[in-house]
Amino acid sequence: MESWEVFLEKYRAFGQKPSRESHARLFAPDATIFHPGMSKAMPAVEYVNFIAEALKRLPDFHLTPI
């Protein structure tokens, strides 16, 4: 499996059952995350914590990549 295929499989798994753990599996522990919607880059652990807090407010959230 190519590295991008591994990432997409992990992303699909996160979307089916969103959790802190399934989201953390998307990133290397020492990664830095930045995308256009962010005002500044974040260490992966900080970003995972941010997403985990958001998931608490969206208990029915699921994501299906197409």
C-alpha positions in Angstrom: 0.0 0.0 0.0 1.3 3.5 -0.9 1.7 6.0 2.0 -1.2 8.1 0.7 -3.4 5.0 0.7 -2.4 4.3 4.3 -3.3 7.9 5.2 -6.7 7.7 3.4 -7.5 4.4 5.2 -6.7 6.0 8.6 -8.8 9.1 7.6 -11.7 6.8 6.6 -11.4 5.0 9.9 -11.4 8.3 11.8 -14.5 9.4 9.9 -16.4 6.2 10.7 -15.8 6.4 14.4 -14.3 9.8 15.3 -12.2 9.8 18.5 -9.1 11.4 19.9 -7.3 8.1 19.2 -8.4 7.6 15.6 -7.5 11.3 14.9 -4.1 11.0 16.5 -3.3 8.0 14.3 -3.3 10.4 11.3 -0.2 12.2 12.3 3.4 11.4 13.5 3.7 12.4 17.1 6.3 15.1 16.3 4.4 16.5 13.3 3.4 20.1 12.9 -0.1 20.7 11.5 -1.0 23.7 9.3 -3.8 24.3 6.8 -5.2 27.4 5.2 -8.0 27.8 7.8 -5.5 28.0 10.7 -3.9 31.3 11.9 -0.8 29.4 13.0 0.8 26.0 12.9 0.2 23.6 15.8 2.1 20.6 17.1 0.2 17.4 16.4 -0.7 16.8 20.0 -2.2 20.2 20.4 -4.2 19.8 17.1 -5.4 16.4 18.2 -6.6 17.9 21.5 -8.3 20.7 19.6 -10.2 18.2 17.4 -11.1 16.1 20.5 -12.7 19.1 22.1 -14.6 19.9 19.0 -15.9 16.3 18.8 -17.4 16.7 22.3 -19.6 19.4 20.8 -20.5 17.3 17.8 -21.4 13.9 19.2 -23.1 12.7 15.9 -20.2 13.8 13.7 -19.1 11.3 11.0 -17.1 11.9 7.9 -17.3 9.9 4.7 -14.5 10.6 2.2 -15.7 10.3 -1.4 
